[in-house]
Amino acid sequence: MGTKTVNKLAVPGATLHYEVTGSGPVLLLIAGGGTDAGIFDGIVGRLAADYTVVAYDPRGNSRSPYDGGAADERVDQSAEDALALLDAVGGDEPAYVFGSSSGAITGLELITRHPDRVRLLIAHEPPCVEVLPNPADHRAFFEQVYDTYRTDGVEAADVLFSRGIGTDEDEPPKPEDLYPEILEMFLRFQSNAANFYKHKLLPFTRYQPDLDALKAAAARIVPAAGVESIEHLPARPIHQIAETLGWPVVTFPGAHGGYASHPEPFATLLARVLETD
């Protein structure tokens, strides 16, 4: 896999933790929700043989603290964070980008704002429900999750959220069955949950992509979804976006987090997709 280097990057309002592994063209991995760079550990080794793989904790998550108090996030700010990382690692060269969930929304905004900096974007299940035919219903669901967090706390919000996005049937691993580093990662994710519900959930799910700008960059965007989650809510928007782009949705192993649950086949397919550039 090569040596992983751990770095910090100051951006307006936060300090980003990022990790670089391998050599070759830059491949930026953008985590979603309350996860962080560690969610991609299972696929980095396969990809680092051919790419300089950059994974990071999005602002407010884990080891990327806000400067001062937390505030509701902005998708444009998240895209500028991604750009700052590309500048720091690869200069002004266009980079490959893989984003999942809200990380895919960041990727869509990045290629919209800076199309010359993205060589190829794989957008895996961006939950931008505003593109769906009935956005009000889905908007109401996410608002209900937010309200549940405010009134009943993280655990109640987790139950409602996982049920609504189709992950409630996933059996969580028992803590005693996890390697210490994996347990540490899951504990980080748990500690991020409150900030996710409070400051990230609504700003990202209310994101309205610029479909005309995406269509102009269609040759460099790969719509993607998990084969086990393709009919669930987070994957539905990518079908609408794919129709606009004129491309089919590429199905990856596993569900919404297939890169973590099925790392080897996921990384193999991702490498193949990247090679199509």
LUMKOLDO-373722 format. One record per residue: z, y, x of N, C-alpha, C in turn; residue in one letter. Coordinates in steps of 0.05 Angstrom, whole numbers, plus 5000, padded with zeros to 4 digits. Layout:
% LUMKOLDO-373722
PT    nw    nv    nu   caw   cav   cau    cw    cv    cu  res
PT     Z     Y     X     Z     Y     X     Z     Y     X    a
...
END
This chain:
% LUMKOLDO-373722
PT    nw    nv    nu   caw   cav   cau    cw    cv    cu  res
PT  5000  4976  5016  5000  5000  5000  5000  5025  5017    m
PT  5011  5024  5041  5013  5048  5057  5039  5061  5053    g
PT  5045  5081  5069  5070  5095  5068  5070  5116  5046    t
PT  5092  5116  5031  5095  5136  5010  5111  5159  5021    k
PT  5101  5184  5018  5115  5208  5026  5125  5222  5001    t
PT  5149  5232  5002  5162  5246  4979  5163  5275  4986    v
PT  5155  5292  4967  5153  5321  4973  5163  5337  4949    n
PT  5167  5363  4954  5174  5382  4933  5154  5405  4933    k
PT  5148  5415  4910  5129  5437  4908  5141  5458  4888    l
PT  5145  5482  4897  5154  5503  4879  5131  5514  4863    a
PT  5135  5515  4837  5115  5527  4818  5131  5547  4801    v
PT  5117  5565  4787  5132  5584  4770  5150  5570  4750    p
PT  5176  5574  4753  5195  5563  4733  5205  5535  4738    g
PT  5197  5522  4760  5206  5495  4765  5200  5488  4794    a
PT  5212  5465  4803  5205  5453  4829  5197  5424  4823    t
PT  5173  5417  4831  5162  5391  4824  5167  5371  4847    l
PT  5177  5348  4839  5179  5324  4857  5153  5309  4855    h
PT  5140  5304  4879  5115  5289  4878  5114  5269  4902    y
PT  5099  5248  4898  5097  5226  4917  5068  5221  4924    e
PT  5062  5218  4949  5035  5213  4958  5033  5187  4973    v
PT  5013  5170  4966  5009  5144  4978  4980  5139  4983    t
PT  4973  5128  5006  4945  5120  5011  4928  5141  5024    g
PT  4902  5137  5024  4883  5156  5035  4857  5154  5021    s
PT  4841  5174  5024  4815  5176  5010  4815  5198  4990    g
PT  4796  5198  4970  4796  5219  4950  4822  5220  4935    p
PT  4830  5244  4926  4855  5247  4912  4852  5236  4883    v
PT  4873  5221  4875  4876  5211  4848  4903  5220  4838    l
PT  4903  5238  4819  4928  5248  4808  4936  5232  4783    l
PT  4960  5222  4783  4971  5207  4760  4991  5224  4746    l
PT  4986  5229  4720  5003  5247  4704  5019  5231  4683    i
PT  5045  5230  4687  5062  5215  4669  5066  5231  4643    a
PT  5074  5216  4622  5078  5229  4596  5107  5227  4586    g
PT  5113  5241  4565  5139  5240  4552  5162  5246  4570    g
PT  5182  5228  4569  5205  5232  4586  5204  5215  4611    g
PT  5181  5205  4619  5179  5188  4642  5173  5205  4667    t
PT  5169  5191  4690  5164  5206  4715  5146  5190  4733    d
PT  5144  5198  4758  5126  5185  4777  5131  5155  4778    a
PT  5156  5146  4775  5163  5118  4778  5149  5100  4758    g
PT  5140  5111  4736  5127  5094  4715  5101  5082  4726    i
PT  5090  5094  4747  5064  5085  4758  5068  5067  4783    f
PT  5092  5061  4790  5097  5046  4815  5081  5020  4816    d
PT  5078  5007  4793  5065  4981  4793  5035  4982  4798    g
PT  5022  5005  4794  4993  5007  4799  4986  5022  4824    i
PT  5005  5036  4836  4999  5053  4859  4988  5036  4883    v
PT  5000  5013  4888  4991  4997  4911  4962  4989  4910    g
PT  4953  4981  4886  4925  4973  4883  4906  4997  4887    r
PT  4914  5020  4878  4897  5044  4879  4898  5058  4906    l
PT  4921  5055  4920  4924  5070  4946  4906  5058  4968    a
PT  4894  5035  4964  4876  5024  4984  4851  5041  4986    a
PT  4844  5056  4964  4819  5071  4964  4823  5101  4958    d
PT  4847  5108  4950  4852  5136  4941  4878  5147  4953    y
PT  4879  5173  4955  4904  5186  4960  4917  5190  4933    t
PT  4936  5173  4927  4948  5173  4900  4972  5192  4899    v
PT  4971  5210  4880  4992  5230  4877  5005  5225  4849    v
PT  5030  5220  4849  5045  5217  4824  5069  5237  4825    a
PT  5076  5247  4802  5097  5268  4802  5114  5266  4777    y
PT  5137  5278  4779  5155  5281  4756  5147  5308  4742    d
PT  5137  5307  4717  5131  5332  4704  5156  5350  4702    p
PT  5150  5376  4701  5172  5395  4701  5193  5388  4679    r
PT  5218  5390  4686  5240  5384  4668  5248  5355  4667    g
PT  5232  5338  4679  5238  5309  4680  5249  5301  4707    n
PT  5271  5285  4706  5282  5271  4729  5286  5290  4753    s
PT  5270  5289  4773  5274  5303  4798  5258  5329  4800    r
PT  5248  5338  4777  5233  5364  4777  5247  5384  4759    s
PT  5269  5395  4769  5285  5413  4752  5272  5439  4746    p
PT  5279  5450  4722  5271  5477  4716  5286  5496  4734    y
PT  5275  5519  4739  5290  5541  4752  5304  5557  4730    d
PT  5330  5555  4729  5344  5568  4708  5345  5551  4683    g
PT  5347  5563  4660  5350  5549  4635  5324  5537  4625    g
PT  5326  5515  4609  5302  5502  4598  5291  5519  4575    a
PT  5266  5517  4570  5252  5530  4548  5230  5513  4538    a
PT  5220  5518  4514  5198  5502  4504  5174  5504  4523    d
PT  5162  5481  4528  5141  5481  4548  5114  5489  4536    e
PT  5095  5495  4554  5068  5503  4545  5048  5484  4559    r
PT  5028  5475  4545  5009  5457  4556  4993  5471  4578    v
PT  4987  5496  4575  4972  5510  4596  4988  5511  4622    d
PT  5014  5515  4619  5032  5515  4643  5032  5487  4656    q
PT  5033  5466  4640  5032  5439  4650  5006  5434  4666    s
PT  4984  5444  4655  4959  5441  4669  4959  5456  4696    a
PT  4971  5480  4696  4973  5495  4721  4991  5481  4742    e
PT  5011  5467  4732  5027  5450  4750  5010  5429  4764    d
PT  4993  5416  4748  4975  5395  4758  4956  5407  4779    a
PT  4946  5431  4772  4927  5444  4791  4941  5451  4817    l
PT  4966  5461  4815  4981  5467  4839  4985  5443  4857    a
PT  4989  5420  4845  4991  5395  4861  4965  5388  4875    l
PT  4943  5391  4860  4917  5386  4872  4911  5405  4895    l
PT  4919  5430  4892  4915  5449  4914  4932  5441  4938    d
PT  4956  5432  4933  4975  5425  4955  4965  5401  4970    a
PT  4953  5382  4956  4946  5356  4969  4917  5355  4978    v
PT  4899  5365  4961  4871  5362  4966  4855  5387  4971    g
PT  4869  5410  4972  4854  5435  4975  4838  5441  4950    g
PT  4813  5450  4953  4797  5457  4930  4777  5435  4923    d
PT  4780  5411  4934  4762  5389  4927  4768  5378  4899    e
PT  4747  5372  4884  4752  5360  4857  4765  5333  4860    p
PT  4783  5327  4841  4800  5303  4843  4796  5285  4819    a
PT  4802  5259  4823  4804  5241  4800  4832  5245  4787    y
PT  4832  5243  4761  4857  5247  4746  4860  5225  4725    v
PT  4884  5213  4724  4891  5195  4702  4916  5206  4689    f
PT  4915  5210  4663  4938  5220  4648  4942  5202  4624    g
PT  4968  5197  4618  4974  5181  4594  4993  5196  4576    s
PT  4989  5193  4550  5006  5206  4530  5005  5236  4533    s
PT  5028  5250  4535  5027  5279  4539  5014  5286  4566    s
PT  5015  5266  4585  5001  5270  4610  4971  5271  4607    g
PT  4961  5257  4587  4932  5259  4581  4925  5286  4569    a
PT  4944  5297  4553  4940  5324  4542  4939  5344  4565    i
PT  4956  5341  4584  4955  5358  4608  4928  5356  4622    t
PT  4918  5331  4624  4892  5327  4636  4870  5340  4621    g
PT  4870  5338  4594  4850  5351  4578  4850  5382  4582    l
PT  4874  5393  4583  4876  5422  4588  4867  5429  4616    e
PT  4873  5412  4635  4865  5417  4663  4835  5418  4665    l
PT  4821  5399  4653  4792  5399  4656  4779  5421  4639    i
PT  4793  5430  4618  4784  5452  4602  4786  5478  4618    t
PT  4808  5482  4631  4813  5507  4645  4800  5508  4673    r
PT  4798  5485  4686  4788  5484  4713  4768  5460  4716    h
PT  4746  5461  4702  4727  5438  4702  4717  5431  4729    p
PT  4715  5450  4747  4704  5445  4774  4724  5430  4791    d
PT  4749  5427  4783  4769  5414  4799  4774  5385  4792    r
PT  4761  5376  4771  4765  5349  4761  4739  5333  4765    v
PT  4740  5313  4782  4717  5296  4786  4713  5276  4764    r
PT  4735  5265  4754  4734  5246  4732  4762  5246  4720    l
PT  4763  5248  4693  4789  5247  4679  4789  5222  4661    l
PT  4810  5205  4664  4814  5183  4646  4837  5192  4628    i
PT  4832  5197  4602  4851  5207  4583  4861  5184  4566    a
PT  4885  5174  4572  4896  5150  4559  4915  5158  4536    h
PT  4906  5156  4512  4922  5160  4488  4937  5187  4487    e
PT  4922  5209  4488  4934  5235  4484  4942  5239  4455    p
PT  4968  5244  4448  4976  5246  4420  4971  5274  4408    p
PT  4948  5285  4412  4941  5312  4402  4931  5308  4373    c
PT  4949  5305  4354  4942  5297  4327  4928  5319  4311    v
PT  4926  5343  4322  4912  5365  4309  4882  5359  4306    e
PT  4871  5340  4321  4843  5334  4318  4838  5314  4296    v
PT  4859  5302  4284  4855  5282  4264  4849  5294  4237    l
PT  4837  5278  4219  4830  5289  4192  4854  5299  4176    p
PT  4877  5287  4180  4901  5294  4164  4924  5303  4183    n
PT  4920  5324  4198  4940  5331  4218  4967  5339  4206    p
PT  4967  5349  4182  4992  5359  4171  5012  5336  4168    a
PT  5003  5312  4160  5020  5289  4157  5033  5281  4184    d
PT  5017  5281  4205  5027  5273  4231  5044  5295  4243    h
PT  5037  5320  4238  5054  5342  4247  5081  5340  4234    r
PT  5082  5333  4209  5107  5330  4194  5124  5308  4206    a
PT  5111  5286  4215  5126  5264  4227  5140  5274  4252    f
PT  5126  5287  4270  5138  5296  4295  5160  5317  4290    f
PT  5156  5334  4269  5177  5353  4262  5202  5338  4252    e
PT  5198  5316  4238  5220  5300  4228  5236  5288  4252    q
PT  5221  5278  4272  5234  5267  4296  5250  5289  4309    v
PT  5238  5313  4312  5253  5335  4325  5278  5342  4309    y
PT  5276  5344  4283  5299  5350  4266  5320  5328  4268    d
PT  5312  5303  4269  5331  5281  4272  5346  5283  4298    t
PT  5332  5290  4319  5346  5295  4345  5366  5317  4342    y
PT  5359  5339  4330  5377  5361  4328  5402  5355  4311    r
PT  5399  5339  4290  5421  5333  4272  5436  5308  4279    t
PT  5422  5287  4289  5435  5261  4293  5434  5251  4322    d
PT  5421  5265  4340  5422  5258  4368  5398  5240  4377    g
PT  5399  5234  4403  5377  5221  4416  5372  5193  4405    v
PT  5393  5177  4401  5390  5150  4392  5376  5148  4366    e
PT  5383  5164  4346  5370  5164  4320  5341  5173  4323    a
PT  5336  5193  4339  5309  5202  4343  5292  5181  4356    a
PT  5304  5166  4375  5289  5144  4388  5280  5123  4368    d
PT  5297  5116  4349  5290  5096  4329  5267  5106  4312    v
PT  5269  5130  4302  5248  5141  4285  5222  5144  4300    l
PT  5224  5154  4324  5200  5159  4341  5186  5133  4347    f
PT  5200  5113  4357  5188  5088  4365  5175  5074  4341    s
PT  5188  5076  4317  5177  5064  4293  5151  5078  4285    r
PT  5150  5104  4288  5127  5119  4280  5103  5116  4298    g
PT  5108  5111  4324  5085  5108  4343  5079  5079  4349    i
PT  5093  5061  4336  5086  5033  4338  5097  5018  4362    g
PT  5118  5029  4374  5130  5015  4397  5157  5002  4390    t
PT  5164  5002  4364  5190  4992  4356  5192  4961  4359    d
PT  5169  4948  4361  5170  4919  4364  5173  4910  4393    e
PT  5170  4929  4411  5173  4922  4440  5202  4915  4446    d
PT  5206  4893  4459  5233  4885  4465  5242  4898  4492    e
PT  5261  4916  4491  5270  4929  4516  5283  4909  4534    p
PT  5279  4912  4560  5292  4894  4579  5322  4897  4580    p
PT  5336  4876  4585  5365  4878  4588  5372  4889  4616    k
PT  5391  4908  4617  5397  4920  4643  5404  4900  4665    p
PT  5417  4878  4658  5424  4859  4678  5400  4844  4689    e
PT  5378  4845  4675  5353  4831  4684  5336  4849  4702    d
PT  5343  4873  4706  5327  4892  4721  5335  4894  4750    l
PT  5315  4898  4768  5321  4904  4795  5335  4932  4796    y
PT  5352  4937  4816  5367  4962  4816  5349  4987  4815    p
PT  5326  4986  4829  5308  5010  4828  5295  5014  4801    e
PT  5290  4992  4787  5279  4994  4760  5300  5004  4740    i
PT  5324  4994  4743  5346  5004  4726  5350  5033  4731    l
PT  5349  5042  4756  5352  5070  4762  5331  5087  4748    e
PT  5306  5076  4748  5284  5091  4736  5289  5093  4706    m
PT  5297  5072  4692  5301  5073  4664  5324  5091  4657    f
PT  5344  5092  4674  5366  5111  4669  5357  5140  4671    l
PT  5338  5145  4690  5326  5172  4691  5312  5179  4665    r
PT  5296  5160  4655  5281  5165  4631  5300  5171  4608    f
PT  5322  5156  4606  5342  5161  4585  5354  5189  4587    q
PT  5359  5197  4611  5371  5223  4615  5351  5246  4609    s
PT  5325  5239  4608  5304  5259  4601  5300  5262  4571    n
PT  5310  5243  4556  5303  5242  4527  5310  5267  4512    a
PT  5333  5277  4516  5341  5301  4500  5323  5325  4506    a
PT  5316  5329  4531  5298  5351  4538  5270  5346  4527    n
PT  5261  5320  4526  5235  5314  4515  5234  5322  4485    f
PT  5254  5313  4470  5254  5320  4442  5257  5350  4437    y
PT  5273  5363  4453  5279  5391  4448  5257  5409  4457    k
PT  5244  5403  4480  5226  5423  4492  5197  5413  4496    h
PT  5191  5388  4493  5164  5378  4499  5150  5366  4474    k
PT  5164  5352  4457  5152  5337  4435  5133  5355  4418    l
PT  5144  5376  4407  5127  5393  4389  5106  5408  4403    l
PT  5111  5421  4426  5090  5436  4439  5066  5419  4447    p
PT  5071  5394  4455  5048  5377  4463  5034  5365  4439    f
PT  5048  5356  4419  5035  5343  4396  5021  5364  4379    t
PT  5028  5389  4382  5014  5410  4367  4990  5421  4382    r
PT  4984  5410  4405  4962  5420  4422  4935  5415  4408    y
PT  4919  5436  4408  4892  5435  4397  4872  5436  4419    q
PT  4859  5414  4426  4840  5414  4448  4816  5432  4441    p
PT  4804  5444  4462  4779  5459  4459  4757  5438  4460    d
PT  4748  5429  4437  4728  5407  4436  4701  5415  4448    l
PT  4694  5441  4445  4669  5450  4456  4670  5448  4487    d
PT  4693  5457  4498  4696  5455  4527  4696  5426  4537    a
PT  4709  5409  4522  4709  5381  4530  4681  5368  4528    l
PT  4666  5376  4507  4639  5366  4504  4622  5374  4528    k
PT  4626  5399  4538  4611  5408  4561  4617  5392  4586    a
PT  4641  5381  4587  4650  5364  4610  4649  5335  4604    a
PT  4635  5327  4583  4636  5299  4572  4629  5278  4593    a
PT  4611  5285  4611  4603  5265  4631  4625  5258  4651    a
PT  4647  5274  4651  4669  5269  4670  4695  5263  4655    r
PT  4693  5254  4630  4717  5247  4615  4714  5218  4604    i
PT  4733  5202  4609  4734  5174  4599  4756  5172  4578    v
PT  4749  5169  4553  4770  5164  4532  4781  5136  4535    p
PT  4807  5133  4534  4820  5107  4539  4844  5103  4520    a
PT  4849  5077  4515  4871  5069  4498  4879  5041  4505    a
PT  4904  5033  4498  4913  5006  4503  4902  4987  4482    g
PT  4894  4963  4490  4882  4944  4471  4903  4936  4450    v
PT  4928  4937  4456  4949  4929  4437  4959  4952  4420    e
PT  4950  4976  4427  4960  5000  4412  4938  5017  4401    s
PT  4914  5007  4401  4891  5023  4395  4891  5034  4366    i
PT  4905  5020  4348  4907  5028  4321  4932  5045  4315    e
PT  4949  5048  4334  4974  5063  4330  4969  5093  4333    h
PT  4989  5108  4324  4985  5137  4322  4978  5151  4348    l
PT  4991  5145  4371  4983  5160  4395  4955  5155  4404    p
PT  4942  5133  4396  4915  5127  4405  4894  5138  4386    a
PT  4902  5145  4362  4881  5154  4342  4866  5179  4351    r
PT  4880  5200  4362  4865  5224  4370  4843  5218  4390    p
PT  4846  5199  4408  4825  5195  4428  4800  5184  4415    i
PT  4802  5171  4392  4778  5162  4378  4762  5187  4368    h
PT  4776  5206  4358  4763  5231  4348  4750  5246  4372    q
PT  4764  5247  4394  4754  5261  4417  4730  5246  4428    i
PT  4731  5219  4428  4709  5203  4438  4684  5208  4422    a
PT  4687  5211  4396  4663  5216  4379  4651  5243  4387    e
PT  4667  5263  4392  4657  5289  4401  4642  5286  4428    t
PT  4653  5270  4446  4642  5267  4472  4617  5250  4472    l
PT  4615  5232  4453  4592  5214  4452  4596  5189  4469    g
PT  4622  5182  4475  4628  5159  4491  4646  5140  4476    w
PT  4644  5114  4481  4663  5095  4469  4691  5097  4483    p
PT  4711  5088  4469  4738  5087  4481  4740  5062  4498    v
PT  4748  5065  4523  4753  5042  4541  4781  5031  4535    v
PT  4783  5006  4530  4809  4993  4524  4821  4981  4549    t
PT  4845  4989  4554  4860  4979  4578  4880  4958  4569    f
PT  4889  4941  4588  4909  4921  4581  4935  4933  4571    p
PT  4948  4919  4553  4974  4928  4543  4973  4948  4521    g
PT  4995  4962  4517  4997  4981  4495  4998  5009  4507    a
PT  5015  5027  4495  5016  5055  4503  5024  5058  4532    h
PT  5040  5040  4542  5048  5041  4571  5039  5017  4586    g
PT  5014  5010  4582  5003  4986  4595  5004  4986  4625    g
PT  5003  5009  4637  5005  5011  4667  5031  5001  4677    y
PT  5052  5002  4660  5079  4992  4668  5082  4963  4660    a
PT  5072  4955  4637  5076  4928  4627  5056  4908  4639    s
PT  5032  4917  4645  5010  4900  4655  4998  4913  4680    h
PT  5014  4918  4701  5004  4934  4723  4979  4924  4738    p
PT  4979  4897  4743  4956  4887  4759  4930  4889  4745    e
PT  4927  4878  4720  4901  4881  4706  4895  4910  4699    p
PT  4915  4926  4694  4911  4954  4687  4899  4969  4712    f
PT  4911  4965  4735  4901  4978  4759  4873  4968  4767    a
PT  4868  4943  4762  4841  4932  4769  4820  4946  4751    t
PT  4825  4948  4725  4806  4961  4708  4804  4991  4714    l
PT  4826  5004  4720  4825  5032  4727  4808  5037  4752    l
PT  4811  5019  4772  4795  5022  4796  4766  5019  4790    a
PT  4759  5001  4772  4731  4997  4764  4720  5022  4750    r
PT  4736  5034  4732  4727  5058  4718  4723  5081  4738    v
PT  4741  5084  4757  4739  5105  4777  4713  5101  4793    l
PT  4706  5077  4798  4682  5071  4814  4656  5078  4800    e
PT  4658  5082  4773  4633  5089  4758  4625  5118  4762    t
PT  4642  5134  4774  4636  5162  4778  4610  5165  4794    d
END
